[in-house]
Amino acid sequence: MVLQFGVFDHIEPVPGLDLEHIYAWRLMQIERLDKAGFYAYHLAEHHTPAVHSLAPSQNVFLAAVSQRTQRLRFGPCVYVLPLHHPVRLIEEISMLDSLSGGRMEIGVGRGGVLEAYFWGQESDVEVNYARYQETLAIMREGLSHDELTYHGQFYDFDQLPMRMRPKQTPYPPLWYMRNIETAAVHGMNAVLDVPLGVFDAYVKRYRELWEEHQGVGAPTLQGMQPKIGLIAHMLLAETDEEAVAAATPAWSAYRWNLERPRRLEAEKRGLTQFLGSNMGARPAAAPAREVRRESFASIARSEEQERRRLNPGGLSSRVIAGSPSSLRAYMDEYVETGANYFICSFQWGDLTHEQAMRSIELFAAEVMPHYVSVSGSSRIG
């Protein structure tokens, strides 16, 4: 099985840098990813009061990416669909896919109700979920047909001409984060952020669900093998000690960026509906994210293998900090899970552009060549 590599990004604030230079240097990194042979660049969406995403309009930044790269695929991971008008989304996806010669990838999700609240939308998870489902249905219909007819709870369209069409047919590949059942049922690639020690159960269950809902050996609508991959925030250095020393404060900064500003804003305004256990409220009809324990039953691992599946550096199950040799030991175990995709995150927290570029260079030169098959293809048939 061919293993391909992608990159996940938030574009966080960098101490001492203004937006102009943050964007310019990130595009330099993306040019390097393109030359190194990475498969795709996945960009998150967050809005104020969050501070950990400086590309709230992903399509604006991705338009620049489309013109600075030749082979690298790219897309949102994810579009927060309740915050988007579906027709505008259809038109902009069509533009990006055409500008890039058919290199667009589309991640979708429902997002959190706190950001929806600050957009003037309902703060009810069920309404938010309904908006997500309706926007997704309209987007898929409009991207693949010459006319759009849809009569829903939030939108109503009757034979609306679709003047814009994407280059890929019927539309660019779809991705879903953190829920393998949703991904498999709807024919989407899957992105997860679980520990490597349990990841093989998710891979196994995703493939079972794919066969159940899409068919045995079935490709995606674009004729490709469905991808499932794990996100890992990483920092590579010549030695494990050097990597851990740099990654430790960066991970603390990342967690602050991710968690604190939104919570502090909710506390300041007395928005108790977004605090405590309410922060993780999920729609009743949404499939569970966790894989059932029985999925682990057929997966036997030795104590040594369990140890090797711990992330280098020991900071978190979501962080890898180490030398290329330590990362290769981790990747050897990753390959054993049967996954066909691996997603890196190179600049996070308060890491500098130079630190991120060094990690990219080490990964591209000393890790990727051990796992990439240049003659392989993920297309079926």
N, C-alpha and C positions, 0 to 999 in steps of 0.2 A: 504493500500500500504506500502510495506517495504521501509524504508529509510536506505540507506547505506552511509558510509563515506569514503572519500578518502583524499589524501594529494597531493598538488601541490608544486613543489620545483624548485628553480633556482640554489641553492647552490652558494650563493654570498660570496664575500670576508668577512672575519671576522677579525676585527682589532686585530693585535698581534698574529695571528695564521698562520702557514704555511699550504701548501696544505695537507701534511701528516696528520696533526691533524684535519683539516677541514673534510677530507674524513672519518677519523676514528670515529670522534664524530657523523658525520651524519649517519654513519652506525649503531651506537649505538641507535640513535633516531629511525631508521627504524626497528631495532629489536624490539623496544618497540611498534611501530605501529602494527607490526605483532602480538604480544602477546595481544594487546588491541582489536583486531578484526576489524581494518580498512580494507576496501575492496581492495584499490589499492593505489600505489605510482606513481605519474605522474611527470616526469622530463622534464624540458624545454631544448631547444637547442638554444644557441647563440654562436657567434664566435667573435673574435677580429675584430674591436676595441671595442666591447661591453665588459664590465667588470662585469656584474651582473650574469654571468653563468660560474662557474668553472668546469663544466662537459660538455665541448663542444662535446666530444665523449660520448654520453649517453650510448651506448652499453657497453663500458668498465666499467663504474660505475654500470650499471644494472646487469652485469655479477656477480659482487661482491654481489649485492642485492639478486640475485637468490640463492646464497649459504649461506646467512645469515638469510634467512627467510623460513618459512614453509607453510604459508597459504596466505600471502599477495601477491596480484597480482601487477604487475608493468609494466611500459612502458614509452615511450617518450610521451610528450605532449607539443610539437609535434616534429616529425621528420620534418625538413625543407627539403622537398623532392627535390627541385631543386639542393640542394647541395650534393645529394647522388646518387651514381651509383646504379641503380635498382637491378642488379644481386647481388652485394655485400650485399645490404639491405635484399634481399630474404634469402641469406645464413646466415646472422647474426641473423635475426629474427628467423629462424629455429633453430639455435643454442640456443638462449636464451629461446625459448619456450620449447625446449627439456631439457636444463639444469635445468629448474624450474619445470618440470613436468606439463607443460601446463598452466602457470600462466601469460603469456605475454598479454599485451594490447597495441594497436598501435594507437597513435595519429598522425595525418598527417596535414600538412599545407604548404603554399607556402613561408612563411617568408617574410622578407623585402629585397628590392633590394640593400640596402646599403651593407649589409654583402655579398650578391652575388657579388657586384662590387669588394670587396676586395678579393674575391675568383677567380677573373679573368673572371667572367661571365658577361652577358649583364645586364645593369642597366635599362632595359626597363621592365615595369610591365607586358606588354602583353607577352613578351617572357618568363619571369619568370613564369607567370601563365600557359603558354603552357608546360613548363618543369614540373611544378607540376602535371598537368593533365596526361602527358605521363608517368611520373615515377610512379604515383599511379596506372594507368592501367596496367603497366608492373608488378608492385609488386603484385597486386591482381591475375593476370594471372599466374605468376611464382610460387606463394605460393600454388596454388590450382591445378596445373597440372604437369604431369611428363615431359612435354616438353614445352618450351617457344618459341612461334612464334609471333613476333611483328615487324611491319614495320612502323616506325614513323619518326618524324622530327629530333629527336635527337639521337635515338637508333634504331638499326636494328638487330633482332635476328631471326634465322631460325632453328626451331627444336632443340633448345639448350637443352640438357638434364638437368633436375632439380634434382640433386642428393640429395639435402637437402630439407626436408619437415618439417613444424611445427607439433607439437603434436596435436594442436587443428585443427579441420576441419570446413570449408575449410581453415581457417587461423584465427589467434587471432582477437578478437573484435576490431573494428575501432572506433576512436574518432575524432571529429572536434571541434575546438574552435571558439567561437564568431560568428558563423553563423548557425542558426538553419535550414535554408532552404538547405544549402549544406549538413549538417548532415543528415537530413531526406531523401532527394532525393537519397543519396548514401548509405543509410542504416547504418549510423554511430550514436554512442552516441554523446551527445552534452554537451559542457562545455562553460559557459558564465561568464562574469564579469560585468553584469549590476546591477543597484541598486535593492534591494529587492522590493521596491515599484512598480516596473514595471515588475518584473520577472514572475508573474503569467500569464501575457499576452504572454510571450515567451514560457512558458510551454504549454499553450493552443494551440498556433499556431504550435509548434513543433509536438504535437500529431495530429493535423489536417493534417499537411504535411506528417507525417509518414503514416497515414491511406490512404492518397491520393496516395502516391508513393510506399508503401510497402504492403498495405492491412490492413483492419480492424482487430485489434487484432494480427497482424503479429509480430512474434518475430524477433530478429536479426538472422543472418545466423548461429549463435552459439546456437540458441534456448532460448535466454534470453530476458527479457523485455528491450526495449531500455531505456537507462538512460539519464536524463537531470539534470544537477546540476550547482550550482553557486560556484565560487571561492571566499573565504573570507580570507584575511590576518588577523590573529588574535593574540591577546595576552591576556591571562587570568591571573588574580591575585585574591587574597582574597577580594579585594575591587575595586570598579570602579575607584576610585581616583588613586590607585597604578598602575592599568593597563594603564590608560590614561597617567600618568606621564612617564612611560617607553615606551609606544608606540609612543608618539609624536615625539621624536627625531629619533626613528627608522624608522618611515614613511618618514621623510625628507631624511634620508640616503638612503632608498629604492628608492625614486623617483630620487635622484641624480644618483644612480647607473644605474637606468633604462634608464634615458633620456640624461644626460649630456655628458658622454664620447663619444658616437657616434656622437652627434651634434657638439661637440668641434673638433673632428677629421675631420668632413666634412668641418667645417668653416676654419680650419687651411689649408686644401688642396684646398680651393676654390671650393668645390663640390656643387655648387648651386642647382644642380638637386635633391639633397637630403634635401634641407632646406626649411623652411616655409611650404606652403601648399603642396609642392611636397612630403613631408615626409609621407603624408597620401594617396598618389595616389593609386587607385585601378583599377584592370582590368575592362574593359567595360562589359564583360560578367559575371562577378562575381555577384551573388545575393546580394541584399542589406542586411546589418547586422541588421538594425533596424526593429522592428515589426511595421506594419502599425497601425495607431491610431484606426481604426475600431475594431481591436482586443481587445481593452480595453472596448468596448461598453457594454459587458455583465458582466463586473467585477465591482461590487459595493462594496465600502469599507467605513466604518465609519471614522470620524476624529481620533478616538482613535486607530483604526486599522492602519491608515496611520502613526500615531505617533509611534506605536510599530514596524513599519517596517523600522524606521530609525536605522542605525547601532549604537549599544552601543558605547559610547565614543565620537561620533560626529566628528571624524577626517576626514572621507571620506566614500563614499558609498562602498569602497572596503576594509575597515578596521573595525574590531570588537575589541574593547578594553574594557574589563569589567570583572565583577565577573561572576562565573558560573550561578548565579541566573539571571543576566541581559542577559546572552547568552541564557538561557532557554526561556526567554520571547521572544527573537528574533526567536529562533528555533520553538516556537509554531506558529508564523506567517509564518515561512518558510514552515512548514508542510502543511499549508492551501493553498499554491500555487499548490499543487499536484505534486511537484517535488519528485523524488525518489532517489536523490543523492545529497550529500553536500560535497564540497571539501575545506579542511582547508589548510592554509599555516602557518607553525609554526615558521620558522626561516627566517627572512627577514630584510633588512636594516642592522643595526649594532647590532641586538639582539644577545645575547650570547647563547651558547649551554645550559647553565643552565636555562636561561629564556625560551628557547624553550621547554626544557624537563618539566619545571614546567607547561607550558601551556598544553602540551600533557597529563600530569598526571591529571590535573584538568578537562580537557575535557573528558578523558576516564573514570574518576571516577564519575563526577558530571553532565555531560551533555549527553554523548552517551547512558547510560542505559535508559534514559527517552524516547528514540526514536528508539532504535534498537529492532527488533523482532527476538529473537534467533531462533525461529521456522520457520521464514519466509524464502522464497526463491524467487529469481528474475527470476528463470527459468520458461518458459511457457510450459505447457503440462506435 
